[in-house]
Amino acid sequence: MRKPILVALVLWAGDGGPAAAQTDEIQVYNGEIATPGEFAMTWHNNYAAIGRRQADFAGGVRPDRALNGVTEFTYGVDEGFELGAYAPFLYTVTRKGQLLLDGVKLRALVVTPHAKERTFFYGLNFELGYSARHWQTERVNTEFRPILGLHLGRWELILNPIVDVPVGRRMQAELAPAGRVAYTLSDAWTIGLEHYSELGPVPHFEPLGRQSHTSYAVVDWAIDPYDIELGIGHGFTAASDALVVKLLVTRGF
C-alpha cells in the first residue's frame, strides 16, 4: 500500500517557488510511540533568533525572531499504531509580540512494534492539516513521513524522507528529508546531530541556494515523567534561518 502512495506523490510534482523553512515542528521521528491505551503530550517550540527578514510568500509570517509552536496530544492505540492531534492550535508569536493562530493538524503513525529495542525499524506517519492564510499558501496540506532507522549499540541512525503535498490548486509534492545521528551516553542522556532540508518540488528540485538546509546539535534528557530535547541549529543557505533554538517537552499520562 505504501509504495503506490509514494509513486503517486512523485507523479503529482511540478515546478514551484523557493523551498520554505517556517514550521511548527522540528523533530526527527524515531519510531517511539505512546504506550498502548495511554496518552502523551509534547510541547513543541522553535525560535528563530536570527531568521530570514522576508516572509516565504506575500502575507506570510516573517521568520526573524518569531516563536512557533504547538501542543501535540497522542494516544497509543496498540504497540504499532498511534493517533495524534496538534491542538487546540498551532501558533506564532511574531517579533512584535503579536499572537497568530496558524491552524490545526491530525496525524496517524504506523511503526514496527517496540522500535527502540530493534536493530532495524521502520514506519510511516501521515498528517492532515488546515492552515491559516499567513501560514501556508494552501489551506489544506498533507505530509507523508516514512521512518527508517538503525540501532547499532549506543548509536542511532534515522532518516525521515518527508513528502509534503498541499491540497488545492497547487498540488505539487515537495521533498523535505530529515535525519538524525545520536549517541546514548546513559539512560538519561543522549546527544546527537540532526539535519533538516527542504529541497523543493519533486523531481525538479530548487537550486541549492533556494533550498533550506539547517543542522542542529541536540541533547535529550529523560527525567521521569518528562523527556526533554533541546537543540541549537544553524542554516547554511539564504532560504534558511541563521540561528534557531528548539525545545520539545514530552510527558506521558
Stockholm file with secondary structure:
# STOCKHOLM 1.0

chainA/1-253         MRKPILVALVLWAGDGGPAAAQTDEIQVYNGEIATPGEFAMTWHNNYAAIGRRQADFAGGVRPDRALNGVTEFTYGVDEGFELGAYAPFLYTVTRKGQLLLDGVKLRALVVTPHAKERTFFYGLNFELGYSARHWQTERVNTEFRPILGLHLGRWELILNPIVDVPVGRRMQAELAPAGRVAYTLSDAWTIGLEHYSELGPVPHFEPLGRQSHTSYAVVDWAIDPYDIELGIGHGFTAASDALVVKLLVTRGF
#=GR chainA/1-253 SS CHHHHHHHHHHTCCCCCCCCCCCSCCCCCCSCCCCBTCEEEEEEEEEEEECCSSCSSTTCCCCTTCEEEEEEEEEEEETTEEEEEEEEEEEEECTTCCEEEEEEEEEEEEECTTGGGCSEEEEEEEEEEEECTTTCSSSEEEEEEEEEEEEETTEEEEEEEEEEEEESSCCCCEEEEEEEEEEECSSSEEEEEEEEEECEESSSCCCGGGSEEEEEEEEEEEETTEEEEEEEEEECSTTSCSEEEEEEEEEEC
#=GC SS_cons         CHHHHHHHHHHTCCCCCCCCCCCSCCCCCCSCCCCBTCEEEEEEEEEEEECCSSCSSTTCCCCTTCEEEEEEEEEEEETTEEEEEEEEEEEEECTTCCEEEEEEEEEEEEECTTGGGCSEEEEEEEEEEEECTTTCSSSEEEEEEEEEEEEETTEEEEEEEEEEEEESSCCCCEEEEEEEEEEECSSSEEEEEEEEEECEESSSCCCGGGSEEEEEEEEEEEETTEEEEEEEEEECSTTSCSEEEEEEEEEEC
//
